Amino acid sequence: MDRLLVLKLTSLNCEAEAWLNGMPIARVGPGRPVATLPVHEYTVAGNNRIELVTGPAPAVTPAGMVPAPAMRRVADGPSAAQVRMLLPRIGNPADESSARSLAQLDWAVSPGEVFEQPLTRSLEVALPVNFPRWRWLEAPVIEPNAALQEQAFTLLQTLAFDLGRGEFESFVNVTRLRFEELALAYQRTPADEIARWREAMQGLHAAGRLKLLPLKPEALHLRRLAGGRLLDCVDTHGEPALRSAPDAEGRSLALPLRAAVVEGKIYVLR
């Protein structure tokens, strides 16, 4: 692989979120104004839908509450956000000076200007990729219910218990399809992907950093993504449900699980 397809999201004095093909990719704000991530596993051959959301709503809306409508605001200073799809060569920085730019979305307001938030801008662009059709694109649309909520919580409990003991096989089994497609997306082998992950986990466990935060059933939310084809297992703050407590340096390990449900069985695909 000579080049790496990346999404770069930047913001100035505002919060912004970037989506690709119905999947949230990155979120930035005043405390973290730049995010750059490879996006091969979310990219499809043909048209790809890119969205830039400024002033995004919380990822999770409390039960019984309706998401707040867009509100008119007056800018008290300059604000801006930009999302770009870049194609840098491996080893080169993912910036505009050294990478080919494939698509771009911008938003900006001047002091005193009236604007609405949240606001979504989008475009569709054909990207120069030839990936296979990922499994999540063909997954059935699912609506979470009490039985599925209980099933997902039981699975997360099992994974958290095993990871905390340094036993990784249950996690590998549940996420095997994800490992396969990530390997395909980045021209590696599934065996190498799993070995690399297992080695990293063993190091974290040895360092005492696999102490996952407890999760209560009522705190688990199954956030619908990709038109309802995937369910994102998150907590009440929209963070991955499998997440460790911060260590002495403030580092926290997150293990996102985005799953399809086929004939009552959960398959982690991203």
VOBA-1610 file (N, C-alpha, C; in pm, whole numbers, padded with zeros to 5 digits, always signed):
BEGIN
Met+00084-00118+00000Met+00000+00000+00000Met+00088+00124+00000Asp+00075+00207-00105Asp+00157+00327-00116Asp+00091+00449-00052Arg-00042+00452-00052Arg-00114+00568+00000Arg-00217+00525+00104Leu-00252+00621+00188Leu-00347+00596+00296Leu-00459+00699+00286Leu-00582+00652+00274Leu-00697+00742+00266Leu-00734+00786+00407Val-00730+00916+00433Val-00758+00967+00567Val-00863+01077+00562Leu-00932+01092+00673Leu-01025+01203+00693Leu-00962+01297+00795Lys-00961+01426+00763Lys-00907+01527+00854Lys-01016+01627+00888Leu-01044+01641+01018Leu-01147+01732+01066Leu-01082+01838+01153Thr-01112+01965+01125Thr-01058+02075+01204Thr-01170+02170+01244Ser-01150+02241+01355Ser-01249+02339+01399Ser-01182+02458+01463Leu-01253+02570+01463Leu-01208+02694+01527Leu-01324+02748+01610Asn-01307+02748+01743Asn-01406+02805+01834Asn-01544+02739+01822Cys-01547+02610+01793Cys-01675+02540+01785Cys-01651+02391+01796Glu-01761+02319+01818Glu-01755+02173+01812Glu-01805+02128+01675Ala-01745+02023+01623Ala-01784+01972+01491Ala-01764+01821+01489Glu-01842+01757+01403Glu-01835+01612+01389Glu-01836+01578+01241Ala-01760+01476+01205Ala-01755+01429+01066Ala-01812+01289+01058Trp-01896+01265+00957Trp-01956+01135+00931Trp-01918+01091+00791Leu-01904+00959+00774Leu-01876+00903+00643Leu-01965+00781+00623Asn-02052+00789+00522Asn-02143+00678+00491Asn-02225+00632+00612Gly-02276+00731+00686Gly-02362+00701+00799Gly-02291+00660+00926Met-02157+00676+00930Met-02079+00638+01047Met-02007+00760+01103Pro-02018+00787+01234Pro-01943+00897+01294Pro-01795+00863+01299Ile-01713+00951+01245Ile-01570+00922+01235Ile-01488+01000+01338Ala-01518+01128+01354Ala-01436+01210+01444Ala-01520+01326+01497Arg-01482+01372+01617Arg-01547+01488+01678Arg-01438+01576+01737Val-01446+01705+01710Val-01344+01798+01758Val-01413+01916+01826Gly-01333+01994+01899Gly-01385+02112+01968Gly-01269+02196+02018Pro-01297+02296+02100Pro-01191+02386+02147Pro-01076+02314+02217Gly-01106+02205+02290Gly-00999+02133+02359Gly-00918+02042+02270Arg-00975+02005+02156Arg-00907+01918+02060Arg-00953+01959+01920Pro-00888+02057+01859Pro-00939+02116+01736Pro-00906+02040+01608Val-00825+01934+01615Val-00786+01862+01493Val-00794+01712+01520Ala-00849+01639+01423Ala-00849+01492+01428Ala-00822+01440+01288Thr-00732+01345+01279Thr-00697+01284+01150Thr-00697+01132+01166Leu-00781+01064+01085Leu-00793+00920+01100Leu-00800+00852+00964Pro-00740+00732+00951Pro-00759+00652+00829Pro-00902+00600+00824Val-00958+00591+00704Val-01101+00557+00693Val-01128+00449+00587His-01032+00366+00557His-01053+00263+00456His-01175+00177+00486Glu-01192+00138+00614Glu-01297+00043+00650Glu-01437+00103+00645Tyr-01449+00235+00627Tyr-01579+00300+00615Tyr-01606+00350+00473Thr-01515+00321+00382Thr-01521+00374+00246Thr-01568+00267+00150Val-01645+00307+00051Val-01700+00211-00045Val-01663+00252-00186Ala-01664+00155-00277Ala-01644+00185-00418Ala-01766+00262-00467Gly-01743+00364-00550Gly-01853+00447-00599Gly-01872+00568-00510Asn-01996+00617-00500Asn-02023+00738-00424Asn-02014+00714-00274Asn-01954+00812-00205Asn-01942+00811-00060Asn-02003+00940-00006Arg-02082+00929+00099Arg-02147+01045+00157Arg-02066+01097+00275Ile-02021+01222+00265Ile-01946+01288+00371Ile-02035+01395+00434Glu-02038+01399+00566Glu-02119+01498+00637Glu-02033+01574+00738Leu-02057+01703+00747Leu-01994+01789+00846Leu-02105+01847+00933Val-02103+01815+01061Val-02205+01862+01154Val-02140+01962+01250Thr-02190+02085+01253Thr-02139+02185+01346Thr-02238+02201+01461Gly-02184+02215+01582Gly-02269+02218+01700Gly-02345+02090+01718Pro-02281+01973+01703Pro-02354+01846+01706Pro-02421+01822+01839Ala-02536+01754+01834Ala-02607+01717+01955Ala-02531+01606+02027Pro-02560+01582+02155Pro-02498+01468+02224Pro-02525+01338+02150Ala-02432+01245+02160Ala-02448+01118+02089Ala-02565+01039+02141Val-02600+01057+02269Val-02709+00983+02331Val-02810+01081+02388Thr-02937+01063+02354Thr-03045+01142+02411Thr-03112+01062+02521Pro-03124+01117+02643Pro-03188+01042+02752Pro-03324+00990+02712Ala-03361+00873+02766Ala-03488+00810+02734Ala-03604+00906+02762Gly-03695+00912+02669Gly-03813+00996+02687Gly-03794+01139+02641Met-03671+01177+02609Met-03645+01314+02566Met-03632+01320+02413Val-03686+01426+02356Val-03675+01447+02212Val-03552+01534+02186Pro-03467+01499+02088Pro-03351+01583+02059Pro-03392+01727+02035Ala-03314+01819+02089Ala-03346+01961+02076Ala-03341+02003+01929Pro-03433+02088+01885Pro-03430+02135+01746Pro-03314+02232+01725Ala-03287+02261+01600Ala-03182+02359+01568Ala-03220+02495+01628Met-03120+02564+01679Met-03143+02694+01742Met-03064+02802+01670Arg-03122+02920+01661Arg-03054+03033+01600Arg-02962+03098+01703Arg-02842+03130+01661Arg-02743+03191+01749Arg-02677+03308+01678Val-02609+03390+01758Val-02532+03501+01703Val-02386+03478+01738Ala-02300+03476+01638Ala-02158+03448+01660Ala-02093+03562+01737Asp-02027+03527+01849Asp-01955+03630+01925Asp-01808+03637+01886Gly-01773+03564+01782Gly-01637+03566+01730Gly-01631+03478+01607Pro-01519+03474+01539Pro-01510+03387+01420Pro-01514+03240+01460Ser-01590+03160+01386Ser-01596+03016+01407Ser-01590+02948+01271Ala-01529+02831+01266Ala-01516+02761+01139Ala-01491+02613+01164Ala-01526+02532+01065Ala-01498+02389+01069Ala-01475+02342+00926Gln-01394+02240+00912Gln-01362+02187+00780Gln-01335+02038+00790Val-01387+01962+00693Val-01352+01821+00682Val-01297+01798+00542Arg-01187+01724+00536Arg-01124+01694+00408Arg-01091+01547+00400Met-01102+01493+00280Met-01054+01358+00251Met-00922+01374+00180Leu-00817+01316+00237Leu-00682+01330+00185Leu-00623+01194+00151Leu-00529+01196+00058Leu-00464+01072+00015Leu-00312+01092+00019Pro-00253+01091+00139Pro-00107+01107+00147Pro-00035+00976+00118Arg+00089+00987+00080Arg+00173+00868+00068Arg+00210+00819+00207Ile+00226+00688+00220Ile+00264+00630+00348Ile+00396+00694+00393Gly+00398+00741+00517Gly+00519+00803+00570Gly+00519+00954+00559Asn+00430+01010+00477Asn+00419+01155+00464Asn+00308+01207+00554Pro+00319+01333+00598Pro+00212+01389+00682Pro+00082+01403+00604Ala-00029+01388+00675Ala-00162+01402+00613Ala-00204+01547+00618Asp-00139+01629+00538Asp-00177+01770+00531Asp-00184+01814+00386Glu-00238+01932+00367Glu-00267+01979+00232Glu-00142+02004+00148Ser-00027+02022+00214Ser+00094+02053+00139Ser+00156+01930+00073Ser+00124+01809+00126Ser+00191+01691+00073Ser+00095+01578+00037Ala-00036+01603+00048Ala-00132+01497+00020Ala-00232+01544-00085Arg-00276+01453-00166Arg-00380+01483-00264Arg-00515+01499-00193Ser-00585+01609-00221Ser-00714+01635-00160Ser-00825+01583-00252Leu-00913+01498-00198Leu-01018+01434-00278Leu-01154+01498-00259Ala-01178+01557-00143Ala-01308+01619-00115Ala-01292+01714+00002Gln-01382+01813+00009Gln-01373+01912+00115Gln-01510+01973+00143Leu-01540+01989+00273Leu-01661+02058+00318Leu-01619+02164+00418Asp-01677+02285+00406Asp-01640+02395+00493Asp-01763+02459+00555Trp-01744+02516+00673Trp-01846+02598+00739Trp-01773+02708+00813Ala-01827+02830+00808Ala-01765+02942+00879Ala-01867+03052+00902Val-01851+03123+01014Val-01933+03242+01043Val-01840+03352+01093Ser-01883+03475+01073Ser-01809+03592+01118Ser-01874+03649+01243Pro-01801+03728+01321Pro-01860+03788+01441Pro-01990+03864+01408Gly-02094+03842+01487Gly-02222+03908+01466Gly-02313+03838+01370Glu-02264+03736+01300Glu-02348+03665+01202Glu-02445+03571+01273Val-02567+03563+01222Val-02670+03473+01276Val-02657+03338+01207Phe-02659+03230+01285Phe-02646+03097+01228Phe-02727+02998+01312Glu-02745+02876+01260Glu-02819+02771+01330Glu-02724+02658+01370Gln-02754+02598+01484Gln-02684+02478+01528Gln-02782+02385+01598Pro-02771+02253+01581Pro-02675+02189+01490Pro-02711+02210+01344Leu-02607+02210+01261Leu-02622+02228+01117Leu-02540+02121+01046Thr-02601+02058+00947Thr-02532+01952+00873Thr-02514+01991+00729Arg-02391+01981+00681Arg-02362+01998+00539Arg-02309+01865+00487Ser-02343+01831+00363Ser-02303+01701+00311Ser-02270+01710+00163Leu-02198+01611+00119Leu-02172+01596-00024Leu-02147+01450-00053Glu-02166+01412-00177Glu-02134+01278-00222Glu-02019+01286-00321Val-01922+01200-00303Val-01803+01204-00387Val-01759+01063-00420Ala-01720+01042-00543Ala-01663+00913-00585Ala-01515+00912-00548Leu-01475+00816-00469Leu-01337+00807-00424Leu-01263+00698-00501Pro-01132+00717-00524Pro-01055+00620-00604Pro-01017+00497-00523Val-01119+00418-00484Val-01094+00297-00407Val-01165+00180-00474Asn-01120+00061-00441Asn-01180-00058-00500Asn-01198-00165-00392Phe-01255-00124-00278Phe-01277-00218-00170Phe-01394-00309-00204Pro-01397-00429-00142Pro-01516-00514-00158Pro-01634-00449-00086Arg-01752-00505-00105Arg-01869-00451-00036Arg-01868-00504+00107Trp-01846-00413+00203Trp-01833-00453+00342Trp-01962-00515+00394Arg-01949-00605+00490Arg-02065-00675+00544Arg-02168-00581+00605Trp-02121-00472+00669Trp-02217-00385+00738Trp-02312-00315+00641Leu-02273-00305+00516Leu-02360-00243+00417Leu-02481-00331+00384Glu-02468-00462+00406Glu-02575-00556+00374Glu-02650-00604+00498Ala-02612-00556+00615Ala-02677-00602+00738Ala-02823-00555+00743Pro-02910-00634+00804Pro-03051-00592+00813Pro-03067-00474+00908Val-03167-00392+00881Val-03199-00280+00970Val-03262-00338+01096Ile-03216-00290+01212Ile-03263-00344+01338Ile-03308-00231+01429Glu-03413-00254+01504Glu-03462-00158+01603Glu-03437-00219+01741Pro-03358-00152+01826Pro-03329-00209+01958Pro-03457-00233+02039Asn-03457-00339+02118Asn-03568-00368+02208Asn-03511-00422+02338Ala-03600-00452+02434Ala-03554-00493+02567Ala-03473-00623+02561Ala-03517-00717+02477Ala-03446-00845+02468Ala-03306-00826+02411Leu-03294-00743+02307Leu-03164-00718+02247Leu-03074-00641+02344Gln-03134-00547+02418Gln-03059-00471+02518Gln-02998-00566+02622Glu-03077-00661+02668Glu-03027-00758+02767Glu-02920-00848+02707Gln-02940-00890+02583Gln-02842-00975+02516Gln-02708-00902+02500Ala-02713-00776+02460Ala-02591-00698+02441Ala-02521-00674+02574Phe-02598-00646+02678Phe-02538-00621+02809Phe-02467-00747+02860Thr-02529-00863+02844Thr-02467-00989+02887Thr-02336-01013+02813Leu-02336-00984+02683Leu-02214-01000+02604Leu-02104-00907+02655Leu-02138-00782+02679Leu-02039-00685+02726Leu-01985-00724+02864Gln-02071-00774+02950Gln-02026-00820+03081Gln-01922-00932+03067Thr-01950-01026+02980Thr-01858-01138+02959Thr-01724-01089+02907Leu-01729-01000+02807Leu-01604-00948+02751Leu-01524-00870+02854Ala-01592-00786+02933Ala-01522-00707+03034Ala-01458-00797+03139Phe-01530-00901+03180Phe-01477-00994+03280Phe-01353-01065+03227Asp-01362-01115+03104Asp-01249-01187+03046Asp-01129-01096+03023Leu-01153-00977+02969Leu-01042-00884+02945Leu-00973-00847+03075Gly-01051-00827+03180Gly-00992-00791+03309Gly-00904-00900+03366Arg-00930-01025+03327Arg-00847-01139+03373Arg-00733-01170+03277Gly-00724-01092+03169Gly-00618-01119+03072Gly-00650-01232+02978Glu-00780-01264+02965Glu-00823-01368+02872Glu-00889-01301+02752Phe-00833-01321+02634Phe-00872-01242+02517Phe-00950-01319+02411Glu-00964-01451+02430Glu-01021-01531+02323Glu-01168-01497+02296Ser-01245-01467+02399Ser-01386-01434+02377Ser-01400-01306+02295Phe-01315-01208+02320Phe-01320-01083+02243Phe-01281-01110+02098Val-01178-01189+02077Val-01135-01221+01941Val-01246-01293+01865Asn-01314-01386+01931Asn-01421-01461+01865Asn-01536-01370+01824Val-01574-01279+01913Val-01686-01189+01886Val-01652-01089+01775Thr-01527-01051+01765Thr-01486-00947+01670Thr-01410-01003+01550Arg-01417-01133+01527Arg-01337-01194+01420Arg-01369-01135+01282Leu-01496-01110+01254Leu-01531-01051+01124Leu-01473-00911+01109Arg-01469-00837+01218Arg-01407-00704+01213Arg-01258-00716+01183Phe-01190-00808+01249Phe-01048-00828+01221Phe-01026-00863+01075Glu-01112-00948+01020Glu-01097-00988+00880Glu-01110-00868+00786Glu-01208-00784+00809Glu-01230-00673+00717Glu-01128-00562+00736Leu-01084-00540+00858Leu-00978-00442+00880Leu-00849-00486+00809Ala-00819-00614+00817Ala-00700-00666+00748Ala-00712-00644+00598Leu-00830-00669+00544Leu-00851-00650+00401Leu-00841-00503+00362Ala-00894-00415+00448Ala-00893-00272+00418Ala-00752-00214+00415Tyr-00661-00270+00495Tyr-00526-00214+00505Tyr-00418-00310+00455Gln-00461-00406+00373Gln-00369-00499+00306Gln-00277-00572+00404Arg-00341-00626+00509Arg-00269-00711+00604Arg-00343-00845+00611Thr-00300-00933+00697Thr-00368-01061+00713Thr-00443-01062+00845Pro-00557-01134+00853Pro-00629-01141+00980Pro-00542-01194+01094Ala-00459-01292+01065Ala-00374-01348+01170Ala-00280-01242+01226Asp-00223-01159+01138Asp-00135-01052+01184Asp-00212-00948+01264Glu-00335-00915+01220Glu-00418-00818+01293Glu-00446-00867+01434Ile-00485-00993+01445Ile-00519-01048+01577Ile-00394-01058+01665Ala-00283-01099+01608Ala-00159-01110+01685Ala-00114-00974+01736Arg-00126-00871+01652Arg-00087-00736+01691Arg-00176-00685+01805Trp-00308-00711+01792Trp-00401-00668+01895Trp-00375-00742+02026Arg-00355-00874+02016Arg-00333-00955+02136Arg-00206-00910+02210Glu-00101-00880+02134Glu+00023-00835+02197Glu+00002-00703+02270Ala-00073-00611+02208Ala-00101-00482+02272Ala-00183-00502+02399Met-00283-00590+02394Met-00367-00616+02511Met-00287-00680+02625Gln-00198-00772+02590Gln-00116-00836+02693Gln-00028-00732+02763Gly+00025-00636+02686Gly+00105-00531+02746Gly+00023-00443+02839Leu-00099-00410+02797Leu-00186-00327+02880Leu-00226-00401+03008His-00254-00530+02994His-00292-00608+03113His-00175-00616+03211Ala-00056-00639+03159Ala+00062-00646+03245Ala+00087-00514+03317Ala+00048-00403+03252Ala+00067-00270+03312Ala-00050-00230+03401Gly-00148-00319+03415Gly-00263-00289+03500Gly-00360-00190+03440Arg-00365-00183+03308Arg-00450-00084+03243Arg-00575-00145+03180Leu-00608-00269+03214Leu-00730-00331+03163Leu-00836-00343+03271Lys-00843-00243+03356Lys-00947-00237+03458Lys-01063-00158+03401Leu-01160-00228+03343Leu-01269-00163+03273Leu-01371-00106+03371Leu-01427+00008+03332Leu-01528+00072+03414Leu-01652-00015+03422Pro-01715-00024+03539Pro-01839-00103+03551Pro-01950-00039+03469Leu-02035-00123+03412Leu-02147-00074+03330Leu-02277-00132+03383Lys-02372-00045+03411Lys-02504-00089+03458Lys-02596-00106+03338Pro-02692-00198+03348Pro-02783-00222+03234Pro-02849-00096+03183Glu-02894-00008+03276Glu-02964+00113+03234Glu-02872+00216+03170Ala-02740+00197+03183Ala-02645+00292+03125Ala-02599+00252+02986Leu-02639+00132+02941Leu-02600+00087+02808Leu-02700+00138+02705His-02649+00202+02601His-02734+00250+02492His-02687+00185+02361Leu-02781+00142+02282Leu-02751+00086+02151Leu-02784+00193+02047Arg-02683+00268+02010Arg-02699+00382+01919Arg-02704+00331+01775Arg-02808+00366+01703Arg-02826+00318+01566Arg-02738+00398+01470Leu-02660+00326+01390Leu-02573+00388+01290Leu-02601+00326+01154Ala-02547+00390+01050Ala-02556+00336+00914Ala-02700+00300+00878Gly-02791+00392+00908Gly-02931+00368+00876Gly-02995+00257+00956Gly-02940+00229+01075Gly-02994+00124+01160Gly-02936-00013+01135Arg-02836-00022+01048Arg-02774-00153+01019Arg-02670-00193+01124Leu-02619-00095+01195Leu-02523-00122+01302Leu-02571-00058+01430Leu-02541-00122+01543Leu-02571-00069+01674Leu-02439-00043+01747Asp-02421+00079+01791Asp-02300+00121+01860Asp-02324+00106+02010Cys-02243+00024+02077Cys-02261+00000+02221Cys-02191+00110+02299Val-02270+00206+02349Val-02214+00322+02419Val-02283+00339+02554Asp-02222+00427+02638Asp-02282+00457+02767Asp-02365+00585+02757Thr-02408+00637+02868Thr-02496+00754+02868Thr-02428+00879+02814His-02296+00879+02809His-02221+00995+02756His-02185+00977+02609Gly-02227+00865+02549Gly-02193+00840+02410Gly-02054+00783+02392Glu-01989+00745+02502Glu-01855+00686+02495Glu-01868+00534+02484Pro-01766+00467+02427Pro-01772+00321+02418Pro-01802+00257+02553Ala-01895+00162+02553Ala-01934+00099+02679Ala-01819+00023+02743Leu-01732-00035+02662Leu-01612-00102+02714Leu-01500+00002+02718Arg-01473+00052+02837Arg-01375+00159+02852Arg-01308+00146+02987Ser-01179+00170+02993Ser-01106+00159+03119Ser-01108+00292+03193Ala-01087+00285+03323Ala-01071+00407+03402Ala-00939+00474+03363Pro-00932+00606+03367Pro-00806+00675+03335Pro-00695+00631+03430Asp-00574+00617+03376Asp-00460+00583+03461Asp-00402+00710+03521Ala-00285+00698+03584Ala-00224+00812+03652Ala-00192+00926+03557Glu-00176+00894+03427Glu-00146+00997+03328Glu-00270+01041+03250Gly-00385+00995+03296Gly-00510+01037+03233Gly-00544+00960+03107Arg-00474+00851+03079Arg-00500+00772+02960Arg-00610+00670+02987Ser-00704+00661+02893Ser-00814+00566+02906Ser-00821+00481+02779Leu-00842+00353+02796Leu-00853+00263+02682Leu-01000+00245+02646Ala-01035+00266+02520Ala-01172+00247+02472Ala-01173+00135+02370Leu-01274+00049+02379Leu-01290-00062+02286Leu-01428-00050+02221Pro-01439+00028+02113Pro-01569+00045+02047Pro-01620-00088+01990Leu-01751-00107+02000Leu-01815-00226+01943Leu-01938-00180+01864Arg-01931-00195+01733Arg-02042-00159+01645Arg-02087-00287+01576Ala-02208-00328+01609Ala-02250-00463+01575Ala-02375-00468+01488Ala-02381-00570+01405Ala-02502-00604+01332Ala-02573-00716+01408Val-02702-00729+01383Val-02779-00837+01444Val-02846-00914+01331Val-02810-01040+01317Val-02864-01125+01211Val-02925-01250+01274Glu-03055-01267+01253Glu-03129-01382+01308Glu-03103-01397+01458Gly-03106-01284+01528Gly-03094-01285+01673Gly-02953-01296+01726Lys-02853-01302+01640Lys-02714-01314+01685Lys-02638-01185+01658Ile-02554-01146+01755Ile-02478-01022+01745Ile-02343-01050+01678Tyr-02312-00970+01577Tyr-02183-00979+01507Tyr-02118-00842+01508Val-02002-00831+01571Val-01929-00704+01573Val-01858-00689+01438Leu-01893-00582+01365Leu-01836-00560+01232Leu-01742-00440+01228Arg-01754-00347+01324Arg-01666-00231+01328Arg-01637-00193+01473
//
